[in-house]
Amino acid sequence: MRITSLLLVLFIAGFSGSNFGQETKPRFRVVAMTEAAGIHAPFVDAAKIWLGKVAAENNFTIDYIENAEPINDRFLAQYQLFIQLNYSPYRWNDTAKAAFRKYIIEGKGGWIGFHHAALLGEFDGYQMWPWFSDFMGGIRYKNYIPEFARATVHIEVNE
C-alpha cells in the first residue's frame, strides 16, 4: 500500500503544473549582454544566478551573449527585453548599433542597463556612440573614475 501511495504521489507531482507532460511556453524571452571578465565578473556571476531564479519564478527564458557580434534585426526579433549587464556601449559594430536603435525606436522590446551600460564618454580609446548618449538623456562622463577619498565609517547597532 505504501509503494502504491508513493507512486501515486510521484505521478501527480510529475504532472502538476506541466499540463500532463507538456512544457509551458515561456511568457517572453530575454537576452542579456554581459561583461563576463575583469573586475566586474563577480557582479555578473551573481546577477546571472538572480536572473535565473527570477526567470524560473516568472516563466521567461534568458539567453546570454558576451559581445555585440550576434546583434542584428533577426536576432533581436526573438526577444522582448534586452539587458546590458555591465556591458559598456563600446565595441558595437555598425550592424549591431543600427539593429539596437531600430529595436528601441520602433518599440520592439524593452531595455534595462546595469552599471557600465551607461558609461558614456571617450574612454579607453573608444569613441562615444552619440545615439546611445541621447538615449541615456545626453549623459557624458568626463572622468568616470574619481579621485578616491578617505573616510571613516561608524557602525551603530541598536539592540
ZADO-1210 file (C-alpha; in nm, 4 decimals, padded with zeros to 6 digits):
<atoms>
<atom x="00.0000" y="00.0000" z="00.0000" code="MET" pos="1"/>
<atom x="00.2854" y="00.2394" z="00.0828" code="ARG" pos="2"/>
<atom x="00.4538" y="00.1816" z="-00.2532" code="ILE" pos="3"/>
<atom x="00.1257" y="00.2432" z="-00.4372" code="THR" pos="4"/>
<atom x="00.0734" y="00.5686" z="-00.2432" code="SER" pos="5"/>
<atom x="00.4303" y="00.6774" z="-00.3105" code="LEU" pos="6"/>
<atom x="00.3963" y="00.6056" z="-00.6819" code="LEU" pos="7"/>
<atom x="00.0677" y="00.7984" z="-00.6924" code="LEU" pos="8"/>
<atom x="00.2300" y="01.0999" z="-00.5223" code="VAL" pos="9"/>
<atom x="00.5268" y="01.0913" z="-00.7605" code="LEU" pos="10"/>
<atom x="00.2932" y="01.0561" z="-01.0595" code="PHE" pos="11"/>
<atom x="00.0833" y="01.3570" z="-00.9540" code="ILE" pos="12"/>
<atom x="00.3930" y="01.5645" z="-00.8668" code="ALA" pos="13"/>
<atom x="00.5433" y="01.4852" z="-01.2046" code="GLY" pos="14"/>
<atom x="00.2435" y="01.6272" z="-01.3863" code="PHE" pos="15"/>
<atom x="00.1410" y="01.9145" z="-01.1618" code="SER" pos="16"/>
<atom x="00.1819" y="02.2488" z="-01.3353" code="GLY" pos="17"/>
<atom x="00.3018" y="02.0934" z="-01.6583" code="SER" pos="18"/>
<atom x="-00.0206" y="02.0260" z="-01.8474" code="ASN" pos="19"/>
<atom x="00.0284" y="01.6491" z="-01.8228" code="PHE" pos="20"/>
<atom x="00.3804" y="01.6327" z="-01.9545" code="GLY" pos="21"/>
<atom x="00.3717" y="01.9277" z="-02.1961" code="GLN" pos="22"/>
<atom x="00.6100" y="02.2125" z="-02.1225" code="GLU" pos="23"/>
<atom x="00.4575" y="02.5532" z="-02.0601" code="THR" pos="24"/>
<atom x="00.5561" y="02.8066" z="-02.3242" code="LYS" pos="25"/>
<atom x="00.7656" y="03.0902" z="-02.1749" code="PRO" pos="26"/>
<atom x="00.5808" y="03.4203" z="-02.1394" code="ARG" pos="27"/>
<atom x="00.8662" y="03.6097" z="-02.3085" code="PHE" pos="28"/>
<atom x="01.2339" y="03.5899" z="-02.3989" code="ARG" pos="29"/>
<atom x="01.5215" y="03.7997" z="-02.2683" code="VAL" pos="30"/>
<atom x="01.8746" y="03.8438" z="-02.3964" code="VAL" pos="31"/>
<atom x="02.1465" y="03.9742" z="-02.1669" code="ALA" pos="32"/>
<atom x="02.4780" y="04.1052" z="-02.2955" code="MET" pos="33"/>
<atom x="02.7366" y="04.0582" z="-02.0217" code="THR" pos="34"/>
<atom x="03.0849" y="04.1784" z="-01.9439" code="GLU" pos="35"/>
<atom x="03.1951" y="03.8466" z="-01.8032" code="ALA" pos="36"/>
<atom x="03.5659" y="03.9113" z="-01.7484" code="ALA" pos="37"/>
<atom x="03.7636" y="04.1516" z="-01.5350" code="GLY" pos="38"/>
<atom x="03.6865" y="04.3145" z="-01.2041" code="ILE" pos="39"/>
<atom x="03.3109" y="04.3080" z="-01.2662" code="HIS" pos="40"/>
<atom x="03.2869" y="03.9305" z="-01.3192" code="ALA" pos="41"/>
<atom x="03.1598" y="03.8625" z="-00.9638" code="PRO" pos="42"/>
<atom x="02.8761" y="04.1113" z="-01.0194" code="PHE" pos="43"/>
<atom x="02.7808" y="03.9424" z="-01.3462" code="VAL" pos="44"/>
<atom x="02.8038" y="03.5937" z="-01.1929" code="ASP" pos="45"/>
<atom x="02.5756" y="03.6945" z="-00.9039" code="ALA" pos="46"/>
<atom x="02.3329" y="03.8666" z="-01.1427" code="ALA" pos="47"/>
<atom x="02.3092" y="03.5537" z="-01.3580" code="LYS" pos="48"/>
<atom x="02.2108" y="03.3474" z="-01.0541" code="ILE" pos="49"/>
<atom x="01.9477" y="03.6028" z="-00.9546" code="TRP" pos="50"/>
<atom x="01.8148" y="03.6404" z="-01.3106" code="LEU" pos="51"/>
<atom x="01.7907" y="03.2629" z="-01.3468" code="GLY" pos="52"/>
<atom x="01.5798" y="03.2465" z="-01.0322" code="LYS" pos="53"/>
<atom x="01.3547" y="03.5337" z="-01.1472" code="VAL" pos="54"/>
<atom x="01.3161" y="03.3738" z="-01.4909" code="ALA" pos="55"/>
<atom x="01.2119" y="03.0410" z="-01.3392" code="ALA" pos="56"/>
<atom x="00.9670" y="03.2055" z="-01.0996" code="GLU" pos="57"/>
<atom x="00.8083" y="03.4185" z="-01.3723" code="ASN" pos="58"/>
<atom x="00.8191" y="03.1791" z="-01.6676" code="ASN" pos="59"/>
<atom x="01.0537" y="03.3547" z="-01.9074" code="PHE" pos="60"/>
<atom x="01.3761" y="03.2487" z="-02.0724" code="THR" pos="61"/>
<atom x="01.7056" y="03.4303" z="-02.0693" code="ILE" pos="62"/>
<atom x="01.9958" y="03.3884" z="-02.3100" code="ASP" pos="63"/>
<atom x="02.3418" y="03.5386" z="-02.2626" code="TYR" pos="64"/>
<atom x="02.5847" y="03.6919" z="-02.5107" code="ILE" pos="65"/>
<atom x="02.9261" y="03.8370" z="-02.4305" code="GLU" pos="66"/>
<atom x="02.9634" y="04.0812" z="-02.7176" code="ASN" pos="67"/>
<atom x="02.7579" y="04.2648" z="-02.9804" code="ALA" pos="68"/>
<atom x="02.8540" y="04.0380" z="-03.2728" code="GLU" pos="69"/>
<atom x="02.5261" y="03.8386" z="-03.2909" code="PRO" pos="70"/>
<atom x="02.3099" y="04.1513" z="-03.2745" code="ILE" pos="71"/>
<atom x="02.1099" y="04.2242" z="-03.5890" code="ASN" pos="72"/>
<atom x="01.7399" y="04.2710" z="-03.6707" code="ASP" pos="73"/>
<atom x="01.6692" y="03.8992" z="-03.6964" code="ARG" pos="74"/>
<atom x="01.8477" y="03.8190" z="-03.3699" code="PHE" pos="75"/>
<atom x="01.6680" y="04.0908" z="-03.1707" code="LEU" pos="76"/>
<atom x="01.3280" y="03.9893" z="-03.3139" code="ALA" pos="77"/>
<atom x="01.3442" y="03.6809" z="-03.0855" code="GLN" pos="78"/>
<atom x="01.3491" y="03.8891" z="-02.7669" code="TYR" pos="79"/>
<atom x="01.1091" y="04.1159" z="-02.5825" code="GLN" pos="80"/>
<atom x="01.3726" y="04.2516" z="-02.3426" code="LEU" pos="81"/>
<atom x="01.7396" y="04.3419" z="-02.3862" code="PHE" pos="82"/>
<atom x="01.9567" y="04.3638" z="-02.0739" code="ILE" pos="83"/>
<atom x="02.3001" y="04.5236" z="-02.0787" code="GLN" pos="84"/>
<atom x="02.4518" y="04.3577" z="-01.7760" code="LEU" pos="85"/>
<atom x="02.7526" y="04.5738" z="-01.7024" code="ASN" pos="86"/>
<atom x="02.8458" y="04.5885" z="-02.0722" code="TYR" pos="87"/>
<atom x="02.9555" y="04.9337" z="-02.1829" code="SER" pos="88"/>
<atom x="02.8213" y="05.0814" z="-02.5087" code="PRO" pos="89"/>
<atom x="03.1541" y="05.0381" z="-02.6875" code="TYR" pos="90"/>
<atom x="03.2836" y="04.7755" z="-02.9292" code="ARG" pos="91"/>
<atom x="02.9453" y="04.7532" z="-03.1080" code="TRP" pos="92"/>
<atom x="02.9704" y="04.7104" z="-03.4853" code="ASN" pos="93"/>
<atom x="02.7536" y="04.9252" z="-03.7154" code="ASP" pos="94"/>
<atom x="02.5043" y="04.6423" z="-03.7801" code="THR" pos="95"/>
<atom x="02.4509" y="04.5898" z="-03.4064" code="ALA" pos="96"/>
<atom x="02.4105" y="04.9634" z="-03.3454" code="LYS" pos="97"/>
<atom x="02.1526" y="05.0004" z="-03.6233" code="ALA" pos="98"/>
<atom x="01.9557" y="04.6945" z="-03.5110" code="ALA" pos="99"/>
<atom x="01.9516" y="04.8012" z="-03.1464" code="PHE" pos="100"/>
<atom x="01.8481" y="05.1571" z="-03.2351" code="ARG" pos="101"/>
<atom x="01.5619" y="05.0210" z="-03.4502" code="LYS" pos="102"/>
<atom x="01.4596" y="04.7747" z="-03.1760" code="TYR" pos="103"/>
<atom x="01.4244" y="05.0596" z="-02.9255" code="ILE" pos="104"/>
<atom x="01.2806" y="05.3307" z="-03.1521" code="ILE" pos="105"/>
<atom x="01.0175" y="05.1013" z="-03.3041" code="GLU" pos="106"/>
<atom x="00.9189" y="04.9678" z="-02.9606" code="GLY" pos="107"/>
<atom x="01.0051" y="04.6074" z="-03.0450" code="LYS" pos="108"/>
<atom x="01.1348" y="04.5436" z="-02.6949" code="GLY" pos="109"/>
<atom x="01.2424" y="04.6928" z="-02.3676" code="GLY" pos="110"/>
<atom x="01.5862" y="04.7693" z="-02.2293" code="TRP" pos="111"/>
<atom x="01.7449" y="04.7526" z="-01.8849" code="ILE" pos="112"/>
<atom x="02.1040" y="04.8541" z="-01.8230" code="GLY" pos="113"/>
<atom x="02.3210" y="04.7889" z="-01.5186" code="PHE" pos="114"/>
<atom x="02.6355" y="04.9759" z="-01.4132" code="HIS" pos="115"/>
<atom x="02.8695" y="05.0170" z="-01.7131" code="HIS" pos="116"/>
<atom x="02.5767" y="05.0046" z="-01.9547" code="ALA" pos="117"/>
<atom x="02.5596" y="05.3833" z="-01.9148" code="ALA" pos="118"/>
<atom x="02.9332" y="05.4542" z="-01.9295" code="LEU" pos="119"/>
<atom x="02.9357" y="05.7288" z="-02.1885" code="LEU" pos="120"/>
<atom x="03.2311" y="05.9431" z="-02.2879" code="GLY" pos="121"/>
<atom x="03.5593" y="05.8909" z="-02.4688" code="GLU" pos="122"/>
<atom x="03.7365" y="05.6283" z="-02.2583" code="PHE" pos="123"/>
<atom x="03.9883" y="05.3535" z="-02.3121" code="ASP" pos="124"/>
<atom x="04.0408" y="05.4565" z="-02.6744" code="GLY" pos="125"/>
<atom x="03.6724" y="05.4219" z="-02.7730" code="TYR" pos="126"/>
<atom x="03.4602" y="05.6950" z="-02.9220" code="GLN" pos="127"/>
<atom x="03.1224" y="05.7671" z="-02.7697" code="MET" pos="128"/>
<atom x="02.8105" y="05.6431" z="-02.9507" code="TRP" pos="129"/>
<atom x="02.6064" y="05.9661" z="-02.9908" code="PRO" pos="130"/>
<atom x="02.2663" y="05.7956" z="-03.0318" code="TRP" pos="131"/>
<atom x="02.3194" y="05.5904" z="-02.7165" code="PHE" pos="132"/>
<atom x="02.4206" y="05.9039" z="-02.5269" code="SER" pos="133"/>
<atom x="02.0937" y="06.0685" z="-02.6341" code="ASP" pos="134"/>
<atom x="01.9059" y="05.7501" z="-02.5363" code="PHE" pos="135"/>
<atom x="02.0566" y="05.7881" z="-02.1872" code="MET" pos="136"/>
<atom x="01.9432" y="06.1518" z="-02.1654" code="GLY" pos="137"/>
<atom x="02.2554" y="06.3156" z="-02.3033" code="GLY" pos="138"/>
<atom x="02.4859" y="06.1770" z="-02.0369" code="ILE" pos="139"/>
<atom x="02.8584" y="06.2213" z="-02.0969" code="ARG" pos="140"/>
<atom x="03.1233" y="06.1485" z="-01.8370" code="TYR" pos="141"/>
<atom x="03.4477" y="06.3413" z="-01.8483" code="LYS" pos="142"/>
<atom x="03.6228" y="06.1452" z="-01.5746" code="ASN" pos="143"/>
<atom x="03.4346" y="05.8408" z="-01.4557" code="TYR" pos="144"/>
<atom x="03.6997" y="05.7279" z="-01.2100" code="ILE" pos="145"/>
<atom x="03.7168" y="05.9973" z="-00.9419" code="PRO" pos="146"/>
<atom x="03.9996" y="06.0537" z="-00.7024" code="GLU" pos="147"/>
<atom x="03.9458" y="05.8349" z="-00.4005" code="PHE" pos="148"/>
<atom x="03.8559" y="05.9937" z="-00.0702" code="ALA" pos="149"/>
<atom x="03.9446" y="05.8766" z="00.2761" code="ARG" pos="150"/>
<atom x="03.6606" y="05.8159" z="00.5159" code="ALA" pos="151"/>
<atom x="03.5773" y="05.6590" z="00.8465" code="THR" pos="152"/>
<atom x="03.2629" y="05.4529" z="00.8821" code="VAL" pos="153"/>
<atom x="03.0999" y="05.4289" z="01.2238" code="HIS" pos="154"/>
<atom x="02.8567" y="05.1430" z="01.2696" code="ILE" pos="155"/>
<atom x="02.5943" y="05.1800" z="01.5381" code="GLU" pos="156"/>
<atom x="02.3936" y="04.8808" z="01.6466" code="VAL" pos="157"/>
<atom x="02.0677" y="04.9367" z="01.8303" code="ASN" pos="158"/>
<atom x="01.9504" y="04.6347" z="02.0195" code="GLU" pos="159"/>
</atoms>
